């Protein structure tokens, strides 16, 4: 039987009727149809599962009962695996004792001690529920500590916060006043000259530099240390957004891997295996401005009703301990390398070098789809996603978890090989013959 006939069989086997019904209702009740932009309908092909019912390890089942091997894992938040039993059991035990009280719970200190034992450059930590809370609190601390108003962010990196200081720099800046937009400026990654130019252009005004220490692009020799030195010489703070790199690049964060300790760091995602826990960490002389044991003006720092829910902290504690006991990071690199090797081999076999590629560290792989002109293409990205989904792979990226077995990886490589064969035919014959429906769109765009 030919591959196109097999594709037809797969389409007949997999139905999304319940997903379609829920989708129609959800957009009438929930702006965007969901609560995270990256999970929206505009980020996936039309022939895609719309709603997930449950997950186990690296497998998920949608509301229609279709099973998929999943990558991306809750936008990199689920590092161990969905419903990972040791984490779920600890969180459930803690829930039975109560989730939120009138005074702090002892587990807050226990979790802080565990976290600070891992992150060498941090003296204090404040827990919260998401990355935006942590990065925005870091910016506020930096402004209070330095007495300055401007924030400098890395221009090439896609996301730092849902708050106005960052969103005002994107195309989706509706509702944000110009005076707030004007308080954020940009520098280029791996370009120390662009950083110094900002300090020269805005003398004694820049409170902090905010950047991910790395993405799919690695820091050049001396860039991160040079950025820290520039901050120190110009009276600013260096803030690392370690939402993705933390607990994935290295157990102690990318700052340990690269040997550069920032003044403040924001962690989350892989910290609690999908439970809502993030952290702002940093040097005591900065962090104490949000405390009760310092003189001078107080900083309103992360006073959130649900910031230290006990079951979330229990999940974070157990996750951090599993990382240490079982060397999870090494497993992420190992399985990611197995996947990368297989995908690159498939690219070579189909002759798609230059048209399709994977990038990033093995623990955090992404893929890039290009058209006939070798220009990055949302249409060809959509086609590849579509073909993977037909083969029971749900992969907006190739980010592995601790639960991705050799069998899962090898099944994915086989699906990639078949999907790339369709991709090649679409390059040769025209994508309209193979893509069903509209292409996906960038998350941050001015109009729908």
C-alpha positions, 0 to 999 in steps of 0.5 A: 500500500502506498504512503498516500493510501496509508495517510488516507487510512489514518485520517479515517481512523482519527476523528475530532468531532468532540474537539470541534464541538468544544471549539465552537463553544469555547470561543464564545465563552473564552477570548481566544478559546483558551488561556495560553496563546501558544495553545490557541487554534491559530497555532495548530493545523485545522486537522488537529486535536482541539482539547486534551483529556488526559496525559500519562508520561509523554502520551496524551489522549484528546477528548475524542480518544485519540492517543499521541506522543507529545512534545513541548510538554506543556510549553516545557513545564512538564519535564518528568512526564504527565501525571508523574506518579511520585510528584502527584502522590506527594502533591495529593498528600499535601492537599489533604492537609490544606492548600492555603492558610492565614499564616505561612506554611513550613513547607515554604521554608523547606522548598526555599532551602531546597531551591537555594541549595541548587542555585549557587548565585541566589541568597533569597527566593520568593515563590509565585505562580508563573513566569511573568510574575517573577520577571516583572518583580525582578524589573521592579526590584531593579528599578527600586535598587537603582533608582532608574526607570529604563529596562533593556531587553534582548531584542531577539528573544520572544517572550519575557512577560504578559505585563506592559513593560514587555508586551508594549514592545511587541506588535500586540501593544493595544491598550498600553500607553506610549509612556510605558512603551518608551520605558523599555529599550532593546539590545542585540544578543551576542552583541556587547557593543549594542549594550554599551550603546544603550548605556551611552545613549541613556546615561544613569537611566537603565535599571537592568538588562533582561535576557534569557542566557541562551535559546536555540542560539548559544552565547558567544565566548565572553558575551554573558560575562561582558554583559554582567561587567557592563551592568556593574560598570554602569550601575545596572542589574543583570536579570536572567530569565531562566524559565526555559533554561533552568532545570533543563540546561543544567540542574543549577541553571544555565548560569552555572553551565556558563559560569555567569551569576546574574543579580536576579533570576526568574525560574519556573516551568520545569521546576514543579513538573507542570504545577504552577510554581515559579521563583524570583531569586537573587542577591540578598542586597537586592532581594531584601528590599521586598522584606521586613528587615531593611531600612528605607522604602519598601518594595511591594514584592510578590504578595500573591494569595496563591503564590505559596500553595502547599501542594504546588511547593510539595510538587516542586520539592519532589521534582527537584529531589528527583532531578538530583536522585536520577540525573534527569538533565542527563536523560533529557540530553540523551533522549534529545540527542537520540531524536536529533540524530534520527531527525537529521538522518531523515532530513538527509535521506529525503534531501531536505537539507536547507529546507527543514532543520532542527536547532537548539540543545538536545534538551530543548530542540525546535524545528524550522520549516522553509519554503522553496526559496529556503525562507522560514514558512508558516505554511510549511510548518503547518504542513509538517505539524499536520503530517505528524498529527496524522501519525499520532505525534503532537509536536509544536517543538521537539522538547523531550521529557524524562518519560520519552523512552527509546521506543517513543523517540524511534516512533517519532523518527519514523513519523518524521521520515514519512512527514518529510516525504510529504513535505518534499512532494509539497515543495515540488508540486505545490503546498496547496495540494497537501495542506488542509486549511489555513496556515498557523500564525505568529503568536504576537501579531497586530491583527487576527 
